[in-house]
């Protein structure tokens, strides 16, 4: 029998990765780097924008979505791998 995945651990990892990506993109975008990724972020994330408030809102949004996605993947893996 395969070992079960820890749902909370994968959820937290997804939250950290998502928030980290938003933070890195928010820091480097004003200098003209990765403008295509910046445009994609504007289209896909409801609350993200350049600036302190938009970055903070984008961090929270990415962390929540990353947690939900990671938790769901681990839950589905555990559900169907029995």
Secondary structure, 3 states (H helix, E strand, C coil): CCCCCCHHHHHHHHHHHHHHHHHHHHHHHCCCCCHHHHHHHHHHCCCCCCCHHHHHHHHHHHHHHHHHHHHHHHHHHHHHCC
